Amino acid sequence: MNYPLRKANKEGTRLEPQHSYYSDEYAERMCDLHLRDEIHRDGNGKLHKYYRLHAKKAHTEEQAFAYDIKCPHCYSMLKQVGRQETYTELGLYTCPSCNRY
C-alpha cells in the first residue's frame, strides 16, 4: 500500500501519511513523497512490516535524513532502520509502537 505524505510543519520536515489506493506507478508519478509498505522475513522466519520512503525528486543523504514521519496506523513517529538505496528510494522505517509485541 502507498501512503502519500503531506507537510505538517512550515519547514516541510514533519510528514503525515494519508491513506490511498494509489498504485505504485501512480504514487511515483504524482506524489512528491510517499511511503510504501515492505514486508521482510527475519532469520527466524518471522515477518516484519516496514515502510520505504520514496521521493519524486532526487535527494542527498542529508536531505533524506531531515524528515520526521508519522506512522500510517498509530500516528506515532517512525524510526529509520535502513539506509537510502537510491536518490529516490530513501530510508527504511519501522514503527516502534506497532512493533512492540
Accessible surface in RSA format (square Angstrom, percent):
REM  Atomic radii and reference values for relative SASA: ProtOr
REM  Chains: A
REM  Algorithm: Lee & Richards
REM  Probe-radius: 1.40
REM  Slices: 20
REM RES _ NUM      All-atoms   Total-Side   Main-Chain    Non-polar    All polar
REM                ABS   REL    ABS   REL    ABS   REL    ABS   REL    ABS   REL
RES MET A   1   102.12  52.9  60.51  40.0  41.60  99.1  61.52  52.3  40.60  53.8
RES ASN A   2     2.87   2.0   2.29   2.2   0.58   1.4   0.00   0.0   2.87   2.8
RES TYR A   3     2.14   1.0   2.14   1.2   0.00   0.0   0.06   0.0   2.08   2.6
RES PRO A   4    13.58   9.9  13.58  12.4   0.00   0.0  13.58  11.2   0.00   0.0
RES LEU A   5    22.54  12.6   0.00   0.0  22.54  56.7   0.27   0.2  22.27  59.9
RES ARG A   6   128.46  53.9 122.75  62.6   5.71  13.6  39.43  53.9  89.03  54.0
RES LYS A   7   148.16  72.3 124.09  76.1  24.07  57.3  67.46  60.7  80.69  86.0
RES ALA A   8    43.60  40.1   5.81   9.0  37.78  85.9  16.18  22.8  27.42  72.6
RES ASN A   9    54.53  37.6  35.84  34.6  18.69  45.0  30.97  74.5  23.55  22.8
RES LYS A  10   195.87  95.6 153.54  94.2  42.33 100.8 107.32  96.6  88.55  94.3
RES GLU A  11   123.37  70.8  87.98  66.6  35.39  84.3  58.20 112.6  65.17  53.2
RES GLY A  12     7.07   8.7   0.00   N/A   7.07   8.7   2.51   6.9   4.56  10.2
RES THR A  13    41.84  29.8  41.84  42.4   0.00   0.0  29.62  39.8  12.22  18.5
RES ARG A  14    99.16  41.6  99.13  50.5   0.02   0.1  13.42  18.3  85.74  52.0
RES LEU A  15     1.71   1.0   1.71   1.2   0.00   0.0   1.71   1.2   0.00   0.0
RES GLU A  16    35.74  20.5  35.74  27.0   0.00   0.0   5.97  11.5  29.78  24.3
RES PRO A  17     9.51   6.9   1.04   0.9   8.47  30.8   1.07   0.9   8.44  52.4
RES GLN A  18    74.84  41.8  70.04  51.2   4.80  11.4  26.31  56.0  48.53  36.8
RES HIS A  19   108.58  59.3  80.93  56.3  27.65  70.7  63.43  65.4  45.15  52.5
RES SER A  20    13.41  11.3   5.16   6.9   8.25  19.0  12.41  26.4   1.00   1.4
RES TYR A  21   209.51  97.8 175.77 100.0  33.74  87.8 134.26 100.9  75.26  92.8
RES TYR A  22    87.10  40.7  75.36  42.9  11.74  30.6  35.15  26.4  51.95  64.0
RES SER A  23    59.30  50.1  44.85  59.9  14.45  33.3  47.67 101.5  11.63  16.3
RES ASP A  24    62.14  43.5  58.90  58.6   3.24   7.7  10.53  24.8  51.61  51.5
RES GLU A  25   116.80  67.1 112.72  85.3   4.09   9.7  58.09 112.4  58.71  47.9
RES TYR A  26    81.42  38.0  80.92  46.0   0.50   1.3  47.81  35.9  33.61  41.4
RES ALA A  27     0.00   0.0   0.00   0.0   0.00   0.0   0.00   0.0   0.00   0.0
RES GLU A  28    86.41  49.6  75.77  57.3  10.65  25.3  27.34  52.9  59.07  48.2
RES ARG A  29   143.93  60.4 134.45  68.5   9.48  22.6  71.92  98.3  72.01  43.6
RES MET A  30   105.56  54.7  82.76  54.8  22.80  54.3  67.47  57.4  38.09  50.5
RES CYS A  31    13.46  10.2   7.86   8.8   5.60  13.2   7.16  18.1   6.30   6.8
RES ASP A  32    98.14  68.7  90.01  89.6   8.12  19.2  31.08  73.1  67.06  66.9
RES LEU A  33    17.18   9.6  15.37  11.0   1.82   4.6  15.37  10.8   1.82   4.9
RES HIS A  34     2.31   1.3   2.31   1.6   0.00   0.0   1.98   2.0   0.33   0.4
RES LEU A  35     0.00   0.0   0.00   0.0   0.00   0.0   0.00   0.0   0.00   0.0
RES ARG A  36    39.08  16.4  39.08  19.9   0.00   0.0  19.48  26.6  19.60  11.9
RES ASP A  37    33.36  23.4  20.10  20.0  13.26  31.4   9.49  22.3  23.88  23.8
RES GLU A  38    46.05  26.4  40.05  30.3   6.00  14.3  24.64  47.7  21.41  17.5
RES ILE A  39   101.67  57.9  72.16  53.8  29.51  71.1  72.16  52.0  29.51  80.1
RES HIS A  40    75.36  41.2  71.14  49.4   4.22  10.8  50.71  52.3  24.65  28.7
RES ARG A  41   160.41  67.4 128.39  65.4  32.02  76.2  44.69  61.1 115.73  70.1
RES ASP A  42    53.25  37.3  35.73  35.6  17.52  41.4  34.31  80.7  18.95  18.9
RES GLY A  43    89.64 110.5   0.00   N/A  89.64 110.5  44.90 123.2  44.74 100.2
RES ASN A  44   143.69  99.1 107.39 103.8  36.29  87.4  28.91  69.6 114.77 110.9
RES GLY A  45    33.52  41.3   0.00   N/A  33.52  41.3  20.88  57.3  12.63  28.3
RES LYS A  46   116.42  56.8 108.20  66.4   8.22  19.6  79.50  71.6  36.92  39.3
RES LEU A  47    99.72  55.5  80.32  57.5  19.40  48.8  80.53  56.6  19.18  51.6
RES HIS A  48    53.06  29.0  48.31  33.6   4.75  12.1  34.63  35.7  18.43  21.4
RES LYS A  49    70.08  34.2  64.58  39.6   5.50  13.1  39.72  35.8  30.36  32.3
RES TYR A  50    46.30  21.6  46.30  26.3   0.00   0.0  10.03   7.5  36.27  44.7
RES TYR A  51     7.04   3.3   7.04   4.0   0.00   0.0   3.31   2.5   3.73   4.6
RES ARG A  52    12.08   5.1  12.08   6.2   0.00   0.0   0.52   0.7  11.56   7.0
RES LEU A  53     0.06   0.0   0.06   0.0   0.00   0.0   0.06   0.0   0.00   0.0
RES HIS A  54    15.23   8.3  15.23  10.6   0.00   0.0   8.81   9.1   6.42   7.5
RES ALA A  55     9.05   8.3   0.04   0.1   9.01  20.5   1.28   1.8   7.78  20.6
RES LYS A  56    97.89  47.8  71.47  43.9  26.42  62.9  42.12  37.9  55.77  59.4
RES LYS A  57   149.98  73.2 144.45  88.6   5.52  13.2  92.01  82.8  57.97  61.7
RES ALA A  58    69.66  64.1  46.26  71.4  23.40  53.2  46.49  65.5  23.18  61.4
RES HIS A  59    21.21  11.6  19.85  13.8   1.36   3.5  16.59  17.1   4.62   5.4
RES THR A  60    68.53  48.7  65.83  66.7   2.70   6.4  64.98  87.3   3.55   5.4
RES GLU A  61   109.02  62.6 105.26  79.6   3.76   9.0  25.74  49.8  83.28  68.0
RES GLU A  62   134.49  77.2 122.36  92.6  12.13  28.9  69.13 133.7  65.37  53.4
RES GLN A  63    95.26  53.3  88.98  65.0   6.28  14.9  32.58  69.3  62.68  47.5
RES ALA A  64     3.91   3.6   3.03   4.7   0.87   2.0   3.03   4.3   0.87   2.3
RES PHE A  65   129.36  64.7 107.17  66.4  22.18  57.7 107.72  65.3  21.64  61.9
RES ALA A  66    50.63  46.6  29.45  45.4  21.18  48.2  41.68  58.7   8.96  23.7
RES TYR A  67    35.24  16.5  26.54  15.1   8.70  22.6   7.24   5.4  28.00  34.5
RES ASP A  68    68.39  47.9  65.07  64.8   3.32   7.8   5.56  13.1  62.83  62.7
RES ILE A  69     0.88   0.5   0.00   0.0   0.88   2.1   0.00   0.0   0.88   2.4
RES LYS A  70    50.15  24.5  50.15  30.8   0.00   0.0   8.81   7.9  41.34  44.0
RES CYS A  71     0.09   0.1   0.09   0.1   0.00   0.0   0.00   0.0   0.09   0.1
RES PRO A  72     1.08   0.8   0.02   0.0   1.06   3.9   0.02   0.0   1.06   6.6
RES HIS A  73    95.60  52.3  67.14  46.7  28.46  72.8  51.11  52.7  44.49  51.8
RES CYS A  74    58.42  44.2  30.61  34.1  27.81  65.4  36.48  92.4  21.95  23.7
RES TYR A  75   111.35  52.0  99.76  56.8  11.60  30.2  79.02  59.4  32.33  39.9
RES SER A  76    38.47  32.5  29.10  38.8   9.38  21.6  38.33  81.6   0.15   0.2
RES MET A  77    70.93  36.7  61.15  40.5   9.78  23.3  58.01  49.3  12.92  17.1
RES LEU A  78    16.58   9.2   0.02   0.0  16.56  41.6   0.02   0.0  16.56  44.6
RES LYS A  79   124.69  60.8 120.10  73.7   4.59  10.9  67.96  61.2  56.74  60.4
RES GLN A  80    49.57  27.7  26.62  19.5  22.96  54.7  19.08  40.6  30.50  23.1
RES VAL A  81    73.70  48.5  32.63  29.5  41.07  99.0  42.32  36.8  31.38  85.1
RES GLY A  82    20.56  25.4   0.00   N/A  20.56  25.4  19.25  52.8   1.31   2.9
RES ARG A  83   181.69  76.3 171.40  87.4  10.29  24.5  76.37 104.4 105.32  63.8
RES GLN A  84    28.79  16.1  16.94  12.4  11.85  28.2  12.38  26.3  16.42  12.5
RES GLU A  85    97.16  55.8  70.06  53.0  27.10  64.5  17.08  33.0  80.08  65.4
RES THR A  86    70.72  50.3  59.38  60.2  11.33  27.0  69.37  93.2   1.35   2.0
RES TYR A  87   151.46  70.7 150.48  85.6   0.98   2.5 101.63  76.4  49.83  61.4
RES THR A  88    51.54  36.7  51.54  52.3   0.00   0.0  29.05  39.0  22.50  34.0
RES GLU A  89    62.75  36.0  62.75  47.5   0.00   0.0   5.60  10.8  57.15  46.7
RES LEU A  90     0.29   0.2   0.29   0.2   0.00   0.0   0.29   0.2   0.00   0.0
RES GLY A  91     0.92   1.1   0.00   N/A   0.92   1.1   0.10   0.3   0.82   1.8
RES LEU A  92    20.38  11.3  20.38  14.6   0.00   0.0  20.38  14.3   0.00   0.0
RES TYR A  93     6.89   3.2   6.89   3.9   0.00   0.0   5.58   4.2   1.31   1.6
RES THR A  94    18.37  13.1  18.37  18.6   0.00   0.0  15.98  21.5   2.39   3.6
RES CYS A  95     2.48   1.9   1.93   2.2   0.55   1.3   1.93   4.9   0.55   0.6
RES PRO A  96    66.91  48.8  52.47  47.8  14.44  52.5  61.07  50.4   5.84  36.3
RES SER A  97    37.49  31.7  28.41  37.9   9.09  20.9  13.15  28.0  24.34  34.1
RES CYS A  98    62.55  47.3  31.35  35.0  31.20  73.3  27.76  70.3  34.79  37.5
RES ASN A  99    68.04  46.9  43.87  42.4  24.17  58.2  22.37  53.8  45.68  44.2
RES ARG A 100   160.50  67.4 128.41  65.5  32.09  76.4  49.27  67.3 111.22  67.4
RES TYR A 101   212.80  99.4 163.30  92.9  49.50 128.8 155.70 117.0  57.10  70.4
END  Absolute sums over single chains surface
CHAIN  1 A     6564.8       5288.7       1276.1       3376.1       3188.7
END  Absolute sums over all chains
TOTAL          6564.8       5288.7       1276.1       3376.1       3188.7
